Amino acid sequence: MKPSMCLWLCTLKISFLCFNFSVKPVSSVLHSYSDHCFSIVPEPVPNSEPPGYEFGSFGPSQSGFYYSDGDFRVVSSNITRYTNSFSFYTAAVSQTEKDGVFMIEGSFELQSPFVLQSLLYGSGSSKGSVSTPHVPPTVADYTNPFILKLHGFWYESLGELCMVGTGSSYLKEGTLLTPVAVLKLHNINTSSSITSLITGTLESLSPSNDSNYFEPISILLFPQLNHKFTFVSGDSADELSDGSDPEKNLPVYDVLRGRSFCSKFTSLVFRTVYNLQYTGCRSNKKCLPRDGVIANLPGSMSLSAVDCSDVLKRVQILLTFDDKTKLSRHDKRFDPNTTLVGEGIWDDKKNQLHVLLCRFLDIENSWSNAHVGDCTTRLSLRFPAIWSIKETSTIMGQIWTNKTVDDSGYFEKIVFQSTENRIDTLYRSKYEYTELDRVSNLCTEKKLARNKRQRYPSPKFSGMRFSISVKSSKGRTGWGFADALTVNNQLYKHTHLMFAAINDDFERLTRWEPQGRVNISYIIDIKWHTPPKLTNEGSASIALDEKMEITAEGIYDADTGGLCMVGCRKIASIDQFGNASMDCDIILNFQFAPVKGFKNERYIRGRIRSIREKSDLLYFHPLDVSSVAYSREQARHTIWTMDLEIAMVVISQTLVCLFVRSQLYHSKRQPNRLPFTSLVMLVIFTLGQLIPLVLNYEALFHQKNDQGTVLFQTGGWLEVNEIIVRITSMVAFLLQLRILQQAFLSRSNNRNGKGLWFAEKMSLLVTLPLYLYGAFVVLLADRGNYRCDTVLLPTRPVDYWQRSTWDDLKSYAGLISDGFLLPQILFNIFSSSRENALSPSFYIGTSLVRLLPHAYDLYCDHSYVEYKGTSIYANPAKDFFSTAWDVIILIGVLLLAAIIYLQQQFGGCCIVPKRFSWRKSYEKIPAVGQS
């Protein structure tokens, strides 16, 4: 068959299949609707009016939840394991010839839990708005694993909707199914309230033995449009109030700060987890608005918005108690047994959000008959205006019931508070110091040495907020933040970027002046490192890191740099009811580094320790803390130093190219001397240039892997120089490779090659054991401890640089490259050569290039903080850098270069004492070769 004919037939077949797939659902819908929906909503004839995208309280895009008793086998288990949410998208709403009956076209979709949209219906369309219909994909895929294209009718007066259709289902095995189903929904009215709930079923129309068949599922949705706030009004505000003093709560305009009510509450209230404290329940009875004994009391809850009104400051919410039985944090399945629905209103007089909550009823085995009732639960939410060491939650509230003790469903009051302290909400908030007497007793005043006056950071210094690294005496490590909350009676206006420090009067001081002592408070969050745990299947599970939250207050002495505070840490879940308590027997001591001409001494160091007895259950071992405070001038100095080091790297690589080129020119002018060049030396020299290229020179600049560090935001200068260094390094490597090739060919063609190869082997036999012995010593002396040279800027968590064995071996390789002339010296000795095999500009110039980083390391005081990757020129990851090593390497490299000069002037054995008898006998080897 001709190829063109085959292609035409394949195209025709594909077109026929696509046409069949698109037409089959329409014909099935027309025949199935009358069979399954006629008794609910008779099928009228649509008229020619333009379609809309909303009907009743049903929005153009509606989210809901489903429940299935059986196996929902047409959907991948990976989807049903984590979520029971679905979305219904209205494609068209058309009027029909019968009043109050509308033809509806839409799609029913299940989505992957990782691409689900938020349940915030307030962002949806409203009546009169212009909406764009959702266009579902033609075939299901992994992000939309189950799609039904439905067609049916809605009876407005009855609130009934019946639709039938077909679609596609994509399983994880790659199987594509075509299920056919009927969707029946009830209670879709023109308006909705707190008790309105849309329920229904989705049933398969395929035979039970068909692969497309699935068990019936029940459906539950919240109306999206035309919601009327009915239960909460001004008359019931007193009943919903928790009785707290309005003066101790922030007014709403201080919380909103120019933003709309719904926008601020969505980002602040409805995206926060709240810890629960049960005040009076015993034996897990009367603890929650549920009947009976609860096996696992939830320790937290969350709030989400269903609808919101900016004008009325009212909101419809869902309250979800945390389910401890869920095995994964990705489990987002909706459970009406642990969820309450309610309406809330902000009370400007009491500065509280009052919420009335209702339960879901009749949900035992199916949700198709579920309804909302038992609206006897109350909730109040407020933003505390006064903080203290024991009360630092941004949001606090209570949950209670108006039932009596003997009523079914009665529970004791529950107190909740936010788990995150959002400092940006503390506008006009106040802090009360309650532990200053204890601070005075526990913290001794450090006397100022008048003859050694040093400048320390001012309390206004932007570095008073700093990241910390923590290490316990047991070897456990962690990182966290120390946030200055208040200085005296004013909130600490910290800056997120060190370059944005405003009005830092301390940096403008030109002479020492007494700063005095100030009261200060801190919030310290520490997260301990927790390694992943292996599951039974062999895969790694992500374990939640343990946290330590400490609120502290005390005194900072700006004349000595000492910070001493008393702290309280939160102890969570210490009893069976999940109630939290405080451990306030903690003392914190920090010492800020002095500043000398805008140069600090690297670290803030401190210790957190418990003052309890070691036998106490709340006692913990002392924690050593270190961090970095960084001023604006110090940052500028560091950036300037980095630019200098980058330029030095570029210049050094360029000089290497020039020196290697001079050796090539020297070999071209005197080709008879080329065989006397040590091949071992050239191999070491070439590998020393190749290794940085293989290990990726990007790591030298650390730019692409650390975009968030302020230090590296230099406008692309690093990337430009990275390209330049890459190019020069590659050119130098190619030139060195060319020298190695020429030396090998010249040696092979030399008539004295046998003697020269013998000398080469002897030099290799000496150098190889020497290098291996050095590597063995490095392995024995491997420190393997955390090296605290690497602490990121205050905008990032602390990062540790563990000096591993691999790091030490890379530095040792740099040491071998520094002594690249050693094999040439041994070769000259064993061959008794006095040929000028190496150009003076090559071995002297290259030696100076290897020495410059060590000379620079000795010269620089390194007063700025050394970050991993910022030591670009004197890089400790590529060589040994310390005062001792710098001196040793300087002397050693200069000595090797001097020996090469003497050997090329007086012979290779000029440095060997004459009393060694083997010298004279070995000098005869070249003569034997010539004879």
N, C-alpha and C positions, 0 to 999 in steps of 0.2 A: 504494500500500500504506500502511496506517496506520502511524504511527510506533511504536505499542506492539507491533504485530505484527512489524515489522522488528527492534525491539530484542529481542523474544523469540526470533526465529530466530537472531540473532547470538549470543545467550547460549547457545542450544542447540548451535550449531556449535562455539563455544569449548570448551564442556564436553565435547563429543564428542572434540575434538582432544586435550584434556588427558587424558581417560580412555584414549584410544588410545595416547598417549605412555607412560602409566604401566603399561598392561597389556602392551604389546608386549615389553618386556624380559623379563617373567616367562615368557611363553609361549616366547620365544626361548631362555631359559635352560633350560627343561624339555626342549625338543627337542634343544638343542645339547650339553648335558652328556654324554649317553650317546654322542653321536657323537665327541666330542673328549676325554673324560676317563674313560670307562668302563674303558679298559685300564690306567689309572694308579690310580684309586680308584673301585671300584664304588659305585653309587649306592644307599645303604640308605635306610630310612624313618626320619625323625626321631621321637623319642618326645616325651612331653609335659613333660619336665623344664624348669624355667626356664632361660633362656639365660644365658651369661656373656659376657665380653668379652676373654678371654685364652685362648690355647692354646699349649702347649709353651713355647718361648722367644720366642714372638711376642706382643708387647704390644698393648694396645688402640689405640695410635697408633704406627706404625712408619715410620721414614724410611729411604730407600735411594737408590740411584743406578742409572741405566740407561745403556746404550751401544747406539748404532745405527750399522750400517754404511751404511745407505741414507738416504733422505730421510724424516724423520719429519714428513711433510707435513700431518698432521692437527693439528699444534701450530704455533702462530705462531713464526716464526724469531726474534722478539724474546725468546722464552722460552728456546729451545734454545741461543741464542747465549751466554747468561750462566750457565746452570745445567743440570745433568743430574740434579737431585734429584726425588724423588717422595715421596708419603706414602700409606701404606695405613692406613685406619681400619677397625677391626673393629666391625661393628654388632651381631653376635650370634654366639655359639658354642653350638650345641645338640647334645646327645647323640643318638645314633641307636640303633637296635635291634641294630646290630653293634658289639661291643666294640672300642674303640680307633679308631673312625671317628666323626668329628664333622662336623656340617654348619656351614659358615662362611658368613656374609654380611658383606660389607664394600664399601668403595669405594677405588678406585685414583685418585689425584689428582695432577696436576701443578700447581704453583703458580708465581705470578710470583716472580722472584728477589728482589723488594723486599718480599715479605710472608712469606718462608720463615721457619720457626721454627728455633731453634737445634738442633744435633745432640746436645745433652746428654741422653742417654737416662736418665741417673741420676735425672732429675726425673719420669720416667714412673711408671706404676703398677707395683706388685709383687703377687705372689700374696697373696690374702687381702684386698687393698684394694678399696674400693668405687670403681668407675670409671663415668664417664658416657660413653655412646657418642657418637661424632662423628656429627652429622647433616649430610650433604653437601647442598649446594644442589641444587635440582631441575634447573636449567639452568646450564651453564658460563657464566662471565663473565670479565672481564679479570684478576681475582685468582685464579680457579681455571679456567684455560683448557681443561683436559682432565679429564673425570670419567667413570669407569666404575663402574657398580653391578654388583657381582659376586656370584655364588652358586656354592658348590661344597662339596667335602668334603676333610677332612684325615685321612690315615692315620697314626696316631701311631707305630706300630712301624716304618714305612718312612720317616717324615719327609716324605712327599709331600703336596702340596696342589695341587689342580686346581680352577679356577673359570672360569666363563664369564659373560658379561654384556654389556650395552650401556650407552651413556651419551651424552655430548654433548661437543663440542669447539668452542671459540670462537676464531676466527681474528681477526687484527687488522683485516681488511677488514670485519668484522661478519658473516662467514659462520658459520652454525651447522650443524655436522655431527653425525651420529649413528653413531659407530663401534661395531662389535661385535667382541669379542676374547675370547681364552682366555688365562688366566694360569696358568702352571705353575711351582711353586717346589719346591726340594729342600732337604734337610738341616734341616728344621724339627723339631728334636728337643726332648725334655723338659728338657734341660740344655745348656749351652754352655761353651766354653772359648776360649782365645786363638786356636786354630786353626779354630774353628767359623765357618762362613760360609754364609749362605743365598743360593743362586743360583737362577736360573730364566730364563724367557722370557715375553714378552708378544707374542702373535701375533694379527694381524687375521683375522677370519672372513669379511670381505667379499671379493668378487672383485677381482682386481688392477686391473681397469679402472674400478672404482667409486671415487667421490670420497672415500669413507670408508676406503679401504684405506691401510695403512701397512706399511712393511717391518718384519720382526720385530726386536724389541729384546731385548737380554739385560739381566738384572737382578742386582744385588748388594746384599745387606743384611747388617747386623750384628745378631745376636740381641740382644734387649733384656732378656729375663728369664732368671732362673736361671743367671746366669753364675758359674762356679767358677774362682777364681784358682788356677791349678795350677803354672805355670812358676816363678813367683817365690816363694821361701820363704826362711826364715831361713838355711838351709844354703847358699844360693847368693849371699848378700849380699856375701861377700868377692870372688867372681868379678865381680860387677857394680859394685864400688866403683872410683872413679877414683884412689884413693890419696891424696887431699887430706887435710890435717890437720883432724880434726873440730873442734878448738878454734877454727879460723878460719871456721867455718860457724855460722850461727844455728840454735839448736834450734827445733823445730817449734812449741813453745808460745809462743816469742817472735814467731813469724811469724803464728800464728793469732790471738793476743790475744783469746781468748774466743770466737772463731767456730769453726764446725765445719770439719773437714778439707776436705770436698768444697766447701763454700761458699767458703772462702777461696781454695782452689786454682783454683776456677772463675773467680773475679774477678781473681786475681793472675797465675796461671801460664798459664791457657788462653785468655786474651784479650790476649796479648802477642806481639809480633813479635820474633824473635831474629835478630841478625846472625850470620853464619857466618864463620869463619876457617879456611882449609885449611892445615894445618901442614906437610904433606910431599908432597902430590901434585904431579906434574909432567906437562905436556903434556895436561892434562885426563884423565889416566889414574889409576885407583885413587884417585878423589876421593870417590865416593859408593858406597853399597851397590848398585851396578848394574854390569852387565858392559859392556865396550867403552868407547869414547871418548865423552864428553859434550860436545856443542857449546857449550852455554851453562850454565855452572855457576851454580846458584842462590846468591844473596847473602843470603837470609834463609829462615827457616822459621817454622812456627807449630805449636802443639799444641792439640788439642781433646779433650774428654772423651767417651768412649762410655759408660762405667759407672764408678761410684765407690762406695766403702764407707767411711763415717765410722769405724766401729768398728775395722776392720782396717787403716785408712789405706792402702788399696790403690785403684788406679785403672786402668782400661783406657783407652788413649789412641790417637789417630791423630796421627802426625807427618807434616806436609805440607811438602815443600820448595817454595819459591817458584818458579813457572814464569815465566821472563822472556819467553816467547813469547806470553803473554796480552796482548791489546791494550788491555784495560780493567780498571780496578780493581774493576769490578762483576762480572768473570768469576769465578764460584764453582764452576766445573765440577770434579767429582771425577775425578782421574786416578790409578789404582792404580800406574802406573809411577813416580810421584813421591811416593807415600804409603807409610808403614809403619804397622803396627798392633802394639800392644804392651801389656804389663802392667807396672805399677809398684807398688812398695811403699816406704814411708818407713822409713828405718833410723834409729832414735833414737840409736844408738851413734855412727854416723858423720855424723849430721845431713845426710843426703842422700836424694834420691829415686832409687832404683835402678829402671831400666826395661829389660826385655827386649823387643826389637823383631823383628818378622817381616815378610817380604815377601809380596806377592801374586804367585802363580805361575799359569801357563797363561792369560794374559789377552791373547794376541796379537791375535786377531780377534774374540773373543767373550768375554763374562764368564760365560756360562752354565756353564762348566766350571772357573771360577776356584776356587782354594783357597789357604790360608795355609800357608806353610812357610819354610824357610831362616831359622830363628830364631837367627841368629848375631850380630846387631847389638846393641850395648849402649849405654845412655844413662845418664848420671848428672846430676842437677840439684841445685843447692845455693843457699843464700842467704848471700853473704859477710858475715861479722861485722866485717871490717875493711876500711875504705875508704881510698883514697889518691887523689892527684891523677890517677893513671893508671888506677885501677880504681874506677869508680863505678857499676857495673852492679848492679841489685838482684838479678838472677838470673843465674847462670853455670852452665856445664856442659860436658860433652864427649860425643862420639859416637865409638865405635870398634867394631871387630869382633874376635872371637876366632879368626878364620881366620889362616892363615899367608900370607906374601907370595905364594907360588906358587899359592894356591887361587883359584878363580874367585869373583869377588865381593869380593875383599879390597880394602880402602881404608884410607888413612892417617887418623889421628885428626883429628876436626873439633871445634873449640872454638866454643861459641856463648855469647852474652850478650844480655840484654834490651836493647831499644832505648830503653825509658823508665825513668827513675829515679824509682821510687815511694818518696818520702820517708816515707810512712806505714808502711812496713815496716821502718824503721830502729830499731825499739825495741831498746835495749841494744846498738846497733852502736857501733863506735869508728872514729875517723878518725886516721890517722897523717900528720903533717906531714913531708914529705920534701924540700921546696924552700925552707925558711926561710933557708938560707945564701945561696942565689941572691937571695932577696928582700932580704936585708940589703945585698947588693952593688948591686942594681939600684935600690932605693928609698932615696932620701935622706930623712933625718929633717927634718921641718919644725919650725923653732924657734918656740916659742910666744911671742907678743907679750904680755908681762905687762900692758901698759897697755891692751890691747884684748882683754880676756878675753871670749870669747863662748861660749855654750853650744851644743854640738853633740850630735847624737843619741847616746844610749847604745847599746852593742851589744845591749842587751835591747829596744831600740826595735822596735816592730812593723813600722816602715817599712824595716827592713833587708832585707826582701824587697820588691822593687819591680819594676814593669814598665818597660821601656826602649824608647826609640825610637832607631834607629840610622841613620846616614847616612854613607856612604863619601865619600871625596874625589872619587870619580867620579860622585857624584850618586845612587847607588843607595840605596834606603831599605828598612827592615825594622823589625820589632818583635820583642819577646821578653820574657823574664823573667830576673831575677837572683835566685836563691834562695840565701839564706844557709844553708849546710849545718851548719857547726859554729862555735862560739865557744869558743876554747881547746880544752878536751877534752870539752865538752858539746855535745849536739845543739841546734841552734837551733829552738826551739819557735815557729815562725811561726804567725800567725793569718791566716785567710782573710778576715776582716772587720776593718776598722780599729777598729770600736767594741768588739771583743772582746779588745783588748789587756789582758792580765792582769799584775798586779804590775810595771807599768812604773815602776820606781823613779825613772827619769830625769824623768818628768813631775811628780813630787812635789817635786823639788828647788826650793828657794826662793833659793838663792845658789850662786854658782859654786864648784865643787869639782873638783880634778884627777881626771880619769877614767882616764888612763893608756892604754897600748897593749895590744892583745889580738891573738892569732892568730885568724884567721878563714878559712873556706873557703867557696867559692861554686860553684854550678852555674848556668851562663849558657846559655840556649837562645835563639838568634836565628833568625827565619824571614824570609827575604828575599822581597820582593814580586815575584811573577812574573806578568806579564800573560797572559791566555788566548791560545792559539794557534788559528788557523783551520785546519780540516781541508779536505780536497779537496772535500767536499760543501758547504763554506761555513759549517758550524756551528762553534761554539767548543768546543774541547776543554779540559778542566780539567787543567792541568799541575801536577804536584806541586811545591810550593814548596821551594826549596833551604833547607837548614838549616845552621847553624853551632853546634856544641855545644862549649862551653869549660868545663873544670873548672879552678878557680883556687884558690890559697891564698896568704895573705900577711898583712899587718899592717894593722889599723885603729886609728888614733889618735883617740880620742874627745875629745881636747882641741883638735884642729885640724880634725876632720871629714874627714881624708884617709884614703883606702883605696888601698893599693898591693898588687898581687898579681902573681904569676907564673902563667901559664895554659898549659894543654895543650888543644889542639883535636883532635877526631877527624877523621882523613882517611880517608874511606871509598872503597873500590873503586879503589885506586891501581894494582893490578896485575891481571893477567888472571884471577887466582883469587879476586878479591873481598876479599882480606885488607885489613884496616884498620890504620892506624898512627897515631902521635901526633906532633903538632908542638908541642913544649913551649918554643919560643922566642917567647913572647908575654908582653907586659907590659900590665897593666891599671891605670889610674889613675882614681879617682873622687873627687870632692869633694862632700861632703854640705853642704847649706845650713845656715848657723848659725840658731839659734833664739833669737829675742829676744822674751821675754814671750809665748811660744806663737805667734810669728809667724815663718814662715820666709821665705826669699827665693826661693820658687817651685821651684827645680830641684835635682836631683842631676845634676851634669855630669861627664863623664869622657871617656876616650879609650882605645881598644884598638888596640895597634899591634904589628907584628912587628919583632923585633930582628935578623932575618936580613938578609943583603945583598939589594939589589933584584934582583940577577941570579939569586937562588935561586928555584927553582920553587915553593917553599912560602911565599914572601913575599907579603904582601897589603898594600894601602894602608891607612893609618890610618882607624879608624872613630870618628866622633864620637857620643857617647852622651848622652842627656838623659832625665831622668825626674823623678818627684815623690816626696818623702817626706812623709807626712801623719800628724800626731799626732792623738790623740783630741780634745784641746782645739781644735786647728785645725779639725777637722771640725765640732765644735759651733759654732765661730765662723762657719764657712761656712754652715751650716744656718740660724743666726740671721740672717745677712746676707741669705740668700735669702728668708726670711720677710719681712724688712723691705722688700726690693725688690718682692716680690709685693704687699704692702700699698700701696706707693707707686704701683705700676701701677694698682691698683684705684682709688685716690684720684684719680689723674690723669685716668683715663677718666671718672670721675664728675664732676670739675670741668669737663671739656670739654663734657659734656652740659649742665651748668648754664650755662656761658658761651654756648653756642649757643642755649640757650633764652632767655637774656637778649637776644640779638640778634633773635630772633623777636619778643619782646615789644616791643623798641625799634622794629622795622619796623611792627608793628601800631599803635603809638601815633603814629608819624610816617610814614605810608605815602608821602608826597611825597618823602622822602629815599631811599627804597629804590632808585629808578632810578640813583642815583649810586654804587651799590655795584659794584665791578669784578667782572664775571663770570669773568674769568681767575683772579682771586684765589679766588673761590668754587670754581671747578673744581679748582684745585690743592689747596685746603683739603679738598675732598670726596674727591679721589683719595688724599690722604695718609691718610685714614681708611679708604678702601676697600681699598687694597693689602694691609694686614695681614690683612684678612678673606679676601681672595682667595687669598693665599699660605698660608692655614691658620695660625691663631694657635697651633696645637698645637706648632709648631716652637719657639715662644718658650719653652715649658716643657720640651720635650725629654723628656717623661715616658714616653709610650707607646712610643717608639722605643728606649728605653734602660732597660728595667726592671731590668737586672742591675747598674746602677751604684748603689753604696751611697748616694751623695749624694742620690738622689732618692727614697729610701724614707722618705717623710714622712707616711705614714698617710692619704693621700688629700687632704691640704691643697692640693696643686698642682692636682688635678682640680677641686676646688670653686672655687678662684680662677680657673681657666681658664674655667669656665662664667660666672662673674661678669664677667670681662673681655670675653668674647664678647658677653654681653648688653649691657653698657654701650657697647662699640664699635659694635654694631649700632644702638643707640638714637641715639648721636651721629651715625652716618652718615645715618640717616633724617632727623634734624633738619637736618643740613647740606644734604641733598638738597632738603628743603622750602624752605630759604632760597634755594637756587639757582633753584628753580622760581618762587618769588615774585619774585625779582629779574629774571628773564628776562621774565615776564609784565608786570611793572611797566614795564620798559624798552620793551617793544614797544608799550605803550599810552601812553607819554609823548609829549607834543607836541614836545619837544626831542630826540626819539629820534635824529634824524639826526646831530646834533652829538655826542651821547653815544656812538653806535655808532662814529663816527669816532675819538673818543678811545680807545674800546676796541680798535679795530684798531691804532691807533698804539702803545698799550701792549703789544699782542701782538707787533707787529713788533720791539719792543725786547727784550722778555723771551725770546721764542722763540730768536732767534740767541744770546742770552746763555746760555740753558740748554744749547743744543746745543754751544756752544763749551766750556762747562764739562764736558759729557760727553766731548767729544773730548780734553780735557786729562786727564780721569780714565783714559781708555783708553790715552793715551800714558804716563801715570805708573803704569799697572797693574803692581803688583809681581809677581804670579803666582808667588810663592815660598811654600814651606810656612811657615805661621805656627805656632809652637810654643806658642800659648796654650792648646792643647787636649791635655791628657794625662789619661787617665782614672785612676780610683783604682787602688791596687795590686791590686785584685781583678780587674782587667780588662786586656786588652792596650792598648798605647798607641794612641791614635787621633790622626790628623793632621787639622788644619783647613787646607785649602789655600785661601788668600785669592785667589779667582778673580776674573775680570773681572765676573762677575755679582754677586758680593758687593760689589765696589766701586761698581757702578752702583746697587745697592740703598741703599748708604750715601749716595750722591750724591742719590738721591731723597729721603732724609731731610733732607739739607741744603737742598734746594729747599723742603721743607715747613717747615723752620725759618724761611725767609725768605718766608713766604706773603704778607706785607704789601707786598712789592715791587710787584706789579702794581697794587695800590690806590694806591700813591704815584704811579706813572706815570700812572694814569688821572686822578688829581686834578690833575696837572700839565697834561696835554693838554686836560682839560675846564675848567681853571681853577676847579675847584669848591672851595667852602668849606662845603659841607653836612656835617652830622654824620651821615654815612651809616653809620658803625660806632659801636656802643655802646662807651663806654670800658671797661666790664666785659668786653666781648667781645675787643677787640684787645689790651688790657693783660693780661687773665686768660689768654687763649690763648697769648700770647707767654711769659708766666711758666711755663705748663705745658710749653712747648717748651724752656725754659731749664733747668728743674729737673734733667733727667738730666745735663746738662753741668755744672751746679753740683755735683751729687752726685758726678760722676766726678772733679771737681777736689778735692772734700773727702775722698773716700775714699782711703786709702792703698793699697787693693787688696792688702793683705798676704796674703790667702788666695789659693789657686790659682784662676785663672780657667778654668773649664771651658766648653766650647761649650754654651751654653744656660743657664748659671748667671748670666751677666751679664744679668739679666732686665730691669732698669730702664735702665741705661746699656748698651744692647745694640749692640755694634759692627757687627752685621749690619743695623742699621736707620739708622745715622747715623755720622758721623765723630767718634770719641772719642779724644782725646789731649790733652795739656796745651795744645799750641798751638791745636788746633781748638776746644777748649772755650773758651779766651779769645777767639778770633776770633768764634765764634758768639755768645757772651754779649754782646760789644760790638755786634756787628752787629744782633742782634734787638732789643736795647734802643734802638739808634739808629733802627731802622725804626719802632718804636712811638712814639718821640719825634717823628719827622717826621710821622706820622699826626696826632698831637695838634696840632702847629703848623699843619698844612694845614687841619684842621677849625676852627682858631681864626682864622687870618689868610689863608686861601686856598691853593689848590693850588700856586700859583707863588711862594709866599713863600720857598722854598728855592732858587729860581733867581735868579742874579745879575741885576741890572737892566740891565747893559750888553748882555745878549743882546737884540738887536732883534726877534727873532721872537716874544718874549713878548707885546709890546703888540699886534702884528698878530693873534696867535692869540686874544687876549682878545676881539676883535670877533666871533669866530665865533658865540658864543651869541646876541649881539645880532642878527646877521643872521638867525639862525634864528627869533628872536622876531618880527622884522619880516616 
